[in-house]
Amino acid sequence: MTSHINPLDYYLLPEQYDSEPRHLHRLTSFSAKHIDGRLDSQQGEEFWFEGDEGIQVMGWINRPPGFKKGQEKKWPMAFLIHGGPQGAWEDSWSTRWNPALFAAQGYVVIAVNPTGSTGYGQEFSDRIQGNWGSRKSLPNQVIDESDHQAHTKTW
């Protein structure tokens, strides 16, 4: 199991998995010594917005320590763009591009899964093919949504 705030650890589901309640047995804790609990306040939160042709597009927001909704303080924003376009930001650990680690350094982090991203059905992934720059494709959605998030949201 993994998330924005927890690197990969392995768990064992008991053989009698149909019994209630289900308890996973943690087999590893590779990073507990270095990370355990230190990123809890940077847990990502998903949001949705209307993209090209009314298609719903998902993104993540991670807030820095000390962030409070509605406050007057301004925070720097890191807008992370995944490669591909056929890839996706997921609630998973990465040592290279980890939204929680950026947030821990004082950034409000926005990571959008625009048209072409995986995980939202084949039609959603295929919508980008042959449409780079001709429709509201990935670069334009990223720019539009970053501007929208930066100027209209109080988070």
C-alpha positions as semicolon CSV with decimal commas, in nm:
position;residue;x (nm);y (nm);z (nm)
1;M;0,000;0,000;0,000
2;T;0,118;0,350;-0,081
3;S;-0,008;0,711;-0,083
4;H;0,121;1,067;-0,126
5;I;0,243;1,055;0,235
6;N;0,353;0,691;0,272
7;P;0,609;0,503;0,064
8;L;0,538;0,146;-0,036
9;D;0,494;-0,106;0,244
10;Y;0,373;-0,461;0,218
11;Y;0,073;-0,603;0,402
12;L;-0,071;-0,951;0,437
13;L;-0,442;-1,016;0,410
14;P;-0,528;-1,313;0,633
15;E;-0,631;-1,633;0,459
16;Q;-0,974;-1,605;0,622
17;Y;-1,036;-1,279;0,439
18;D;-1,414;-1,308;0,448
19;S;-1,422;-1,262;0,826
20;E;-1,520;-0,923;0,968
21;P;-1,352;-0,698;1,052
22;R;-1,071;-0,738;0,803
23;H;-0,731;-0,672;0,954
24;L;-0,424;-0,631;0,743
25;H;-0,097;-0,741;0,891
26;R;0,185;-0,497;0,810
27;L;0,495;-0,684;0,696
28;T;0,731;-0,393;0,629
29;S;0,788;-0,038;0,748
30;F;1,074;0,075;0,526
31;S;1,040;0,446;0,598
32;A;0,883;0,464;0,944
33;K;1,206;0,587;1,100
34;H;1,235;0,879;0,857
35;I;0,880;0,970;0,752
36;D;0,621;0,819;0,986
37;G;0,368;1,092;1,067
38;R;0,577;1,380;0,932
39;L;0,369;1,423;0,617
40;D;0,024;1,356;0,762
41;S;-0,090;1,718;0,718
42;Q;0,008;1,707;0,350
43;Q;-0,242;1,438;0,252
44;G;-0,378;1,516;-0,095
45;E;-0,738;1,611;-0,157
46;E;-0,902;1,556;-0,494
47;F;-1,104;1,816;-0,680
48;W;-1,291;1,813;-1,012
49;F;-1,348;2,077;-1,278
50;E;-1,508;2,099;-1,621
51;G;-1,257;2,046;-1,900
52;D;-1,292;2,028;-2,278
53;E;-1,645;1,977;-2,410
54;G;-1,788;1,948;-2,059
55;I;-1,573;1,650;-1,962
56;Q;-1,502;1,630;-1,587
57;V;-1,131;1,642;-1,508
58;M;-0,973;1,546;-1,174
59;G;-0,684;1,707;-0,990
60;W;-0,511;1,693;-0,653
61;I;-0,437;1,971;-0,408
62;N;-0,184;1,936;-0,127
63;R;-0,157;2,215;0,129
64;P;0,153;2,312;0,328
65;P;0,187;2,291;0,708
66;G;0,011;2,584;0,874
67;F;-0,228;2,640;0,583
68;K;-0,578;2,744;0,691
69;K;-0,868;2,792;0,449
70;G;-0,977;3,152;0,409
71;Q;-0,661;3,304;0,557
72;E;-0,513;3,623;0,417
73;K;-0,159;3,484;0,386
74;K;-0,044;3,414;0,031
75;W;0,132;3,086;-0,042
76;P;0,352;2,997;-0,339
77;M;0,193;2,745;-0,575
78;A;0,368;2,453;-0,744
79;F;0,172;2,326;-1,043
80;L;0,293;1,974;-1,121
81;I;0,243;1,834;-1,470
82;H;0,270;1,460;-1,531
83;G;0,433;1,316;-1,839
84;G;0,262;1,127;-2,111
85;P;-0,003;1,254;-2,170
86;Q;-0,103;0,899;-2,093
87;G;-0,003;0,888;-1,728
88;A;-0,177;1,010;-1,413
89;W;-0,128;1,168;-1,072
90;E;-0,250;0,914;-0,821
91;D;-0,251;0,888;-0,444
92;S;0,081;0,705;-0,451
93;W;0,436;0,764;-0,336
94;S;0,705;0,899;-0,564
95;T;1,059;0,994;-0,473
96;R;1,085;1,206;-0,788
97;W;0,764;1,412;-0,811
98;N;0,581;1,387;-0,482
99;P;0,313;1,652;-0,419
100;A;0,329;1,594;-0,041
101;L;0,702;1,666;-0,034
102;F;0,652;1,992;-0,224
103;A;0,373;2,086;0,019
104;A;0,596;2,006;0,316
105;Q;0,837;2,271;0,183
106;G;0,567;2,542;0,195
107;Y;0,392;2,517;-0,142
108;V;0,024;2,479;-0,225
109;V;0,049;2,201;-0,483
110;I;-0,190;2,150;-0,773
111;A;-0,153;1,835;-0,985
112;V;-0,413;1,793;-1,261
113;N;-0,499;1,480;-1,462
114;P;-0,608;1,649;-1,787
115;T;-0,761;1,491;-2,095
116;G;-0,540;1,205;-2,206
117;S;-0,458;1,086;-1,854
118;T;-0,502;0,721;-1,764
119;G;-0,739;0,584;-1,501
120;Y;-1,059;0,753;-1,623
121;G;-1,154;0,516;-1,902
122;Q;-1,019;0,455;-2,251
123;E;-1,231;0,728;-2,411
124;F;-1,085;0,988;-2,175
125;S;-0,729;0,870;-2,255
126;D;-0,794;0,865;-2,630
127;R;-0,945;1,217;-2,642
128;I;-0,597;1,375;-2,664
129;Q;-0,484;1,178;-2,969
130;G;-0,437;1,406;-3,269
131;N;-0,558;1,707;-3,070
132;W;-0,246;1,862;-2,921
133;G;-0,306;2,237;-2,943
134;S;-0,617;2,210;-3,162
135;R;-0,867;2,172;-2,879
136;K;-0,851;2,242;-2,512
137;S;-0,576;1,984;-2,489
138;L;-0,339;1,913;-2,203
139;P;-0,124;2,228;-2,222
140;N;-0,426;2,456;-2,238
141;Q;-0,618;2,272;-1,963
142;V;-0,314;2,289;-1,738
143;I;-0,268;2,662;-1,796
144;D;-0,640;2,740;-1,763
145;E;-0,687;2,538;-1,445
146;S;-0,371;2,668;-1,280
147;D;-0,489;3,023;-1,344
148;H;-0,836;2,937;-1,212
149;Q;-0,699;2,769;-0,897
150;A;-0,454;3,050;-0,828
151;H;-0,701;3,336;-0,868
152;T;-1,046;3,211;-0,768
153;K;-1,004;2,946;-0,499
154;T;-0,957;3,002;-0,131
155;W;-0,906;2,630;-0,072
